[in-house]
Amino acid sequence: MPFQRRRPLLRTAVIGGGAYAVGRSAANRSAQQAQQDSGNVEQAQQAPQVPQQAPPPADPSAGDSMPEQLSKLTALHGQGALTDAEFSAAKAKLLADGNG
């Protein structure tokens, strides 16, 4: 007779455990969906906030010495205001003007 008594308890435990697993899985999916939705909202809010880059200087401070001008170009490049190509072009122009 003890075996017959355990069977309903075991069945209840299995059913309850399954329901718990399904509920937890649904909660995890809801949390992931909410996180993705909030991520999409953050991306949409961040998209218009693209920083405006200043145009590269045509002639960096004509009164400065060449090392000072190179330092300024390097600083601008390091800050991300100048791309690699813009930095190379400005440096080449500066060195060509300095030699000529």
C-alpha positions in Angstrom: 0.0 0.0 0.0 2.8 2.6 0.5 3.6 2.4 -3.2 0.1 3.4 -4.1 0.4 6.4 -1.8 3.7 7.6 -3.3 2.5 7.5 -6.9 0.1 10.5 -6.6 2.8 12.5 -4.9 5.4 11.6 -7.5 2.9 12.5 -10.3 2.2 15.8 -8.6 5.9 16.5 -8.2 6.5 15.7 -11.9 3.6 17.8 -13.1 4.6 20.7 -10.7 8.2 20.5 -11.8 7.2 20.6 -15.5 4.9 23.6 -14.9 7.7 25.3 -13.0 10.1 24.7 -15.9 7.6 25.9 -18.5 6.9 29.0 -16.4 10.5 29.8 -15.9 11.2 29.4 -19.6 8.4 31.7 -20.5 9.7 34.3 -18.0 13.2 34.1 -19.5 11.8 34.6 -23.0 9.8 37.6 -21.8 12.9 39.1 -20.1 15.0 38.5 -23.2 12.3 40.1 -25.4 12.1 43.1 -23.1 15.9 43.5 -23.1 16.0 43.4 -26.9 13.2 45.9 -27.1 15.0 48.3 -24.7 18.2 47.7 -26.7 16.3 48.7 -29.9 15.0 51.8 -28.1 18.5 52.8 -27.0 19.9 52.3 -30.5 17.1 54.4 -31.9 17.9 57.2 -29.4 21.6 57.0 -30.0 21.4 57.1 -33.8 20.6 60.8 -34.1 23.4 61.6 -31.6 26.2 61.0 -34.1 29.0 63.5 -33.3 29.6 66.0 -36.1 33.2 65.8 -37.2 35.0 69.1 -38.0 36.5 69.3 -41.4 40.2 68.6 -41.5 42.2 71.8 -41.3 43.4 72.9 -44.7 46.5 74.6 -43.2 47.0 73.9 -39.5 47.9 77.3 -37.9 50.3 78.9 -40.3 52.1 80.7 -37.5 53.1 77.5 -35.6 56.3 75.7 -36.2 56.3 72.4 -38.1 56.7 70.2 -34.9 53.7 72.0 -33.3 51.6 71.5 -36.4 52.5 67.8 -36.5 51.6 67.5 -32.8 48.2 69.1 -33.5 47.6 66.8 -36.4 48.6 63.8 -34.3 46.2 64.9 -31.5 43.3 65.3 -33.9 44.0 61.9 -35.4 44.2 60.4 -31.9 40.8 61.9 -31.0 39.3 60.5 -34.1 38.6 63.9 -35.7 40.8 62.8 -38.7 40.7 59.5 -40.5 43.9 57.8 -41.4 43.7 59.0 -45.0 43.0 62.6 -43.9 45.9 62.5 -41.4 48.3 61.2 -44.0 47.2 63.8 -46.6 47.5 66.7 -44.1 50.9 65.4 -42.9 52.2 65.0 -46.5 51.0 68.6 -47.3 52.6 69.9 -44.2 55.9 68.2 -44.9 55.8 69.3 -48.6 55.1 72.9 -47.6 57.9 72.9 -45.0 60.5 71.7 -47.5 59.5 74.0 -50.2 
